[in-house]
Amino acid sequence: MKILVLNCGSSSIKYQLFDMTTHEIMAKGTVQKIGLHGSFIENERNNGDYVKLEGEILDHQQGIEYVLGILISDKHGSIKKFDEIDAVGHRVVHGGEKFNSSIMITDEVIQKVEEYADLAPLHNPPNLKGIYAMKEFLPDLPQVGVFDTAFHQSIPDYAFMYGIPFSLYIKYGIRRYGFHGTSHRYVSKRACEILNVDFDKQRIITCHLGNGASIAAIKNGKSIDTSMGLTPVEGLIMGTRSGDLDLGVLTYIMRREEIGISTVNTLINKHSGMLGVTGVSSDMREIEEAAEEGNKRARLGLTMYNYRVKKYIGSYAAAMGGIDMLVFTGGIGENADKIRSEICKGMEFIGLELDEKINKGLRGKEQLISKDSSRIKVMIVPTNEELVIARDTLKIVDEFKKNK
């Protein structure tokens, strides 16, 4: 069975075509700068063939049309005709309380995802555009939604509720939902496979550290807490997002700067985080380089970043009654050895001993990086959300066919 995985962002589309008999990636690529000047599509096949095509791509529907066109093209295609694609799996960021697992996309599902657009205005609308486009071009093709929030639906009420009037939860669904669930699910299970331990009997903390970043506490196979909340702004300091913030700060800034909700929302989502603190960049590589050159704000930003991660690890260790495994993933978690080192420093008191020799210079590789004497196993596990989406899509389509 061949599965096409789509991840539609505000101005981009990421895609991968899987042959699920072998889990081989037949083709992968991105459509960039949709609706902007300089639009292009990049496609790479498993035989090494690579092509970059530039042209005007006005919207997501046209972007999907380009993707489908290149997949069946004579020169750069991976399939001969569209009916070789058996299903499409979509990354959908917010599934609210309705969706606690991946699901076959129907008109009813689309309607609910549209309703949750208010909870993820930067993510759900472009996710939906990919669904609309596939429904337009290949209406008979099964489509499956895989939700970022689904894995965290096991979080208990005392952990997901906020200290606000309960009526606002009932009326608007205001609560902690969490994100990056597909990544947290994959790396926690994969880490257990590598160590040959029972996933359902472990206390695991997964650190998805990238431009967007979150931490999850996973106990006995279930997420019991996570750092992101109603939206992806809460929690860790991120590339451009503030992370945890005294709500009084927002009202104070709005009053003193005389700005409205839209402007302050842009402030905490796009101009804060590491970019706002350092004034250098949202890219951790550039910030580390600036810190090494003596930039004090860059050094401050790195210290704040590492401290916030360390603090969450400590709180989740308390929540779970200890840790068996700490897993790093995401662009920063997989590649930034100095940041991993600083986060783990001083945590020997809970039984965590990082092997600095193994950790140093290690990038993007599945690896145990704790000492043999460490009670807590520390690992790097590169995430693979697309594979999870493809697997879920295969499973749901197979079940649908059996029950049809």
C-alpha positions in Angstrom: 0.0 0.0 0.0 1.2 3.5 -0.9 0.4 6.3 1.5 0.9 10.1 0.8 1.5 12.1 3.9 0.8 15.8 3.8 1.7 18.5 6.4 0.3 21.8 5.3 1.6 25.0 7.0 0.6 28.6 6.5 2.8 29.1 3.4 4.2 25.6 2.9 3.4 22.0 2.2 5.7 19.1 3.3 5.0 15.7 1.8 6.3 12.2 1.7 5.1 9.2 -0.3 5.6 5.9 1.5 5.5 2.3 0.3 4.1 0.7 3.4 5.1 -2.8 2.4 8.7 -1.8 3.1 8.3 1.5 4.9 10.4 3.0 2.2 10.1 6.7 1.3 9.5 6.8 -2.4 9.5 10.5 -2.7 9.6 13.5 -0.4 9.6 17.3 -0.8 8.3 20.7 0.1 6.3 23.5 -1.5 7.6 26.8 -0.2 6.4 30.4 -0.2 2.8 29.7 -1.2 1.1 32.9 -2.1 4.4 34.8 -1.9 7.1 35.9 -4.4 9.6 33.2 -5.3 7.4 30.1 -4.8 9.0 26.8 -5.6 8.7 23.0 -5.1 11.5 20.7 -4.2 11.2 16.9 -4.8 13.6 14.1 -4.0 13.2 10.4 -5.0 14.6 7.4 -3.2 17.1 6.9 -6.1 18.7 10.3 -5.4 16.9 12.2 -8.2 16.3 15.8 -7.1 14.6 18.7 -8.8 13.6 22.2 -7.8 10.9 23.9 -9.8 10.1 27.6 -9.5 6.9 29.2 -10.4 3.9 31.1 -9.2 2.0 29.1 -6.6 -1.0 31.2 -5.4 -2.6 28.9 -2.9 -2.5 25.5 -1.2 -4.8 23.9 -3.9 -2.4 24.9 -6.6 0.5 23.6 -4.4 -1.2 20.2 -4.0 -1.7 20.2 -7.7 2.0 20.7 -8.2 2.8 17.9 -5.8 0.5 15.4 -7.5 1.8 16.5 -10.9 5.5 15.8 -10.0 4.6 12.5 -8.3 3.3 11.1 -11.7 5.7 13.0 -14.0 7.6 11.0 -16.6 11.0 12.5 -15.6 10.8 12.9 -11.8 7.8 10.9 -10.8 7.6 7.9 -8.4 4.3 6.5 -9.6 2.6 6.1 -13.0 -0.9 7.0 -12.1 -2.9 8.4 -9.2 -4.7 5.2 -8.3 -1.4 3.8 -7.1 -1.9 6.0 -4.0 -4.1 4.1 -1.6 -4.7 6.8 1.0 -3.6 10.3 2.3 -2.6 11.0 5.9 -2.8 14.6 7.1 -1.2 16.2 10.0 -3.9 18.2 11.8 -2.6 20.2 14.7 -5.7 20.7 16.9 -8.3 18.1 17.5 -9.8 19.5 20.7 -11.5 17.1 23.1 -13.4 15.4 20.2 -10.4 13.4 18.7 -8.3 11.3 21.0 -6.9 9.2 18.1 -6.4 9.3 14.4 -9.6 9.0 12.4 -11.0 8.6 8.8 -11.9 12.1 7.5 -15.5 12.6 6.8 -17.6 15.8 6.3 -18.5 15.6 10.0 -14.8 15.4 11.0 -14.0 18.4 8.7 -16.7 20.4 10.3 -15.3 19.8 13.8 -11.7 20.6 12.7 -13.1 23.9 11.3 -14.7 24.6 14.7 -11.3 24.1 16.4 -9.7 26.6 14.0 -10.1 29.3 16.8 -7.9 27.2 19.0 -5.1 26.9 16.4 -5.7 29.8 13.9 -2.2 29.5 12.5 -2.3 25.7 12.0 -5.8 24.2 11.5 -6.8 26.4 8.5 -3.8 25.4 6.3 -4.2 21.8 7.5 -7.8 22.0 6.2 -6.7 23.5 2.9 -4.8 20.3 2.2 -7.8 18.2 3.0 -10.0 20.3 0.8 -7.6 20.1 -2.1 -7.3 16.3 -2.0 -11.0 16.0 -1.8 -11.3 18.2 -4.9 -8.6 16.4 -7.0 -9.0 12.8 -5.8 -12.5 12.6 -4.2 -12.6 8.8 -3.9 -9.2 8.6 -2.1 -9.5 7.8 1.7 -8.1 10.6 3.9 -7.0 10.2 7.5 -6.5 12.9 10.1 -3.6 12.5 12.6 -3.9 15.0 15.4 -1.0 16.6 17.3 -3.3 16.9 20.4 -4.5 13.3 20.4 -1.7 11.6 22.3 -2.2 14.1 25.2 -5.9 13.4 25.7 -4.9 10.9 28.4 -3.8 13.8 30.6 -5.9 13.9 33.8 -8.3 16.8 34.5 -6.2 18.1 37.4 -3.3 18.5 35.0 -5.2 19.9 32.1 -7.4 22.4 33.9 -6.5 26.0 34.4 -7.3 28.1 37.5 -10.1 30.0 35.8 -13.9 29.9 36.3 -15.0 26.3 35.4 -17.8 27.8 33.3 -15.2 29.0 30.7 -14.0 25.4 30.3 -17.5 24.3 29.7 -18.4 27.1 27.4 -15.2 27.4 25.3 -13.1 24.3 26.0 -10.3 26.3 27.6 -7.8 23.8 29.0 -4.4 22.3 28.3 -4.3 20.3 25.1 -0.6 20.0 24.3 1.0 19.6 20.9 3.8 17.6 19.2 1.9 14.5 20.3 2.8 12.5 17.2 6.5 13.2 17.9 6.3 12.4 21.6 4.5 9.2 20.9 7.0 8.1 18.3 10.2 8.8 20.2 9.0 7.4 23.5 8.0 4.1 21.9 11.1 4.0 19.7 13.3 4.5 22.7 11.7 1.6 24.5 12.2 -0.6 21.4 15.9 0.3 21.2 16.4 -0.5 24.9 14.1 -3.6 24.7 11.9 -2.5 27.6 8.1 -2.4 28.1 6.7 0.9 27.0 3.7 0.4 29.3 5.9 0.1 32.4 8.2 3.1 31.9 8.4 6.7 33.2 9.6 8.7 30.3 10.3 12.4 29.7 10.5 13.4 26.1 12.0 16.7 25.1 11.0 17.9 21.6 13.3 20.8 21.2 13.1 22.7 17.9 11.9 26.1 16.8 8.7 25.1 18.5 9.5 23.1 21.7 7.6 21.0 24.3 8.2 18.4 27.0 5.9 15.5 27.8 5.7 13.3 30.9 4.7 9.7 29.8 3.9 7.2 32.5 3.0 3.6 31.7 2.4 4.3 28.1 0.2 7.4 28.5 0.9 11.2 28.4 0.1 12.5 31.9 1.3 16.1 31.4 2.9 18.3 28.7 4.3 21.9 28.6 2.2 23.4 25.8 -1.3 24.4 26.7 -4.5 25.6 25.0 -2.1 26.9 22.3 1.5 26.2 21.3 2.7 29.4 23.1 2.8 28.0 26.7 5.8 26.2 28.2 9.4 26.3 27.1 11.1 29.4 25.6 11.0 28.8 21.9 12.4 30.3 18.7 9.9 33.2 18.6 7.3 32.2 21.2 7.5 33.4 24.8 6.6 30.2 26.6 5.4 30.6 30.2 4.5 34.2 31.0 2.8 36.0 33.8 -0.6 36.9 32.3 -0.3 40.3 34.1 2.7 41.0 31.8 0.4 41.0 28.8 -2.2 43.4 30.2 0.6 45.6 31.4 2.2 45.7 27.9 -1.1 46.3 26.2 -1.8 49.2 28.5 1.6 50.8 28.4 2.2 50.3 24.6 -1.5 50.9 23.8 -1.8 47.8 21.6 -4.6 45.5 21.0 -5.2 41.7 21.1 -3.9 41.1 17.5 -0.7 43.0 18.1 0.1 41.3 21.4 -0.7 37.9 19.9 1.9 38.6 17.2 4.3 39.8 19.9 4.2 36.6 21.9 4.2 34.3 18.9 6.6 35.9 16.5 8.8 38.4 18.2 9.5 36.8 21.6 11.3 33.7 22.7 15.0 33.4 21.8 14.7 36.0 19.1 13.2 38.5 21.5 15.7 37.9 24.3 18.9 37.7 22.3 18.1 40.1 19.5 20.3 37.8 17.3 18.0 35.2 15.7 15.5 32.4 16.4 18.0 29.9 15.0 19.9 28.2 17.9 23.0 27.7 15.8 23.4 31.5 15.2 22.7 32.2 18.9 25.4 29.7 20.0 27.8 31.3 17.6 27.0 34.8 18.9 27.4 33.5 22.5 30.9 32.1 21.7 31.9 35.5 20.3 30.9 37.1 23.7 27.4 38.4 23.0 25.9 38.7 26.5 22.3 38.6 25.5 22.9 35.4 23.5 24.5 33.8 26.6 21.6 35.0 28.7 19.1 33.5 26.2 20.9 30.1 26.2 21.0 30.0 30.0 17.3 30.9 30.2 16.5 28.2 27.6 18.4 25.4 29.4 17.1 26.4 32.8 13.5 26.3 31.6 14.0 22.8 30.2 15.7 21.6 33.3 13.0 23.0 35.5 10.3 21.1 33.6 12.2 17.9 33.8 12.4 18.3 37.6 8.7 19.0 37.9 7.8 16.0 35.7 10.1 13.7 37.7 8.1 14.8 40.8 4.8 14.2 39.0 5.7 10.7 38.0 7.6 9.7 41.1 10.9 9.5 39.2 12.2 8.9 35.7 13.4 5.9 33.9 14.3 7.5 30.6 15.0 11.0 29.2 14.7 11.4 25.4 15.9 14.3 23.3 14.4 14.9 19.8 13.7 17.7 17.4 16.2 19.9 15.5 17.9 21.2 18.7 17.4 18.1 20.8 19.0 15.9 18.2 21.9 18.1 17.1 22.8 20.6 19.9 25.3 18.6 22.1 26.1 21.6 24.3 22.5 22.3 25.1 21.9 18.6 26.0 25.0 18.8 28.2 23.8 22.0 30.0 20.3 20.6 30.6 21.7 17.4 32.1 24.3 19.1 34.2 23.7 19.0 38.0 21.0 16.3 37.8 23.2 13.5 39.2 21.1 13.8 42.4 18.1 12.1 40.6 20.4 9.5 39.1 21.1 11.1 35.7 24.7 10.9 34.5 25.4 12.0 31.0 28.4 10.5 29.2 30.0 13.7 27.8 32.4 11.8 25.5 29.5 10.1 23.7 27.4 13.2 23.7 30.0 15.5 22.3 29.5 16.2 18.6 26.7 13.7 18.3 24.1 14.8 15.7 20.8 13.3 14.5 21.5 9.7 15.5 19.7 7.2 17.6 22.1 6.8 20.6 22.2 6.1 24.3 24.2 9.0 25.8 24.1 8.3 29.5 26.9 6.5 31.4 26.5 2.8 32.2 26.2 3.8 35.9 23.3 6.2 35.2 20.0 5.0 36.7 18.2 7.2 34.2 18.8 6.3 30.5 19.4 9.4 28.4 18.8 9.0 24.7 18.7 10.8 21.4 15.9 9.6 19.1 15.3 11.5 15.8 11.6 12.0 15.4 9.7 10.7 12.5 6.2 12.1 12.6 5.6 11.3 8.9 6.1 7.6 9.5 3.6 7.7 12.4 1.1 9.4 10.2 1.6 6.8 7.5 1.3 3.9 9.9 -1.9 5.3 11.5 -3.4 5.9 8.0 -2.6 2.4 6.9 -4.2 0.9 10.1 -7.3 3.0 9.8 -7.9 2.4 6.1 -7.4 -1.4 6.7 -9.9 -1.4 9.5 -12.3 0.6 7.4 -12.1 -1.9 4.5 -12.6 -4.8 6.9 -15.7 -3.3 8.4 -17.2 -2.0 5.1 
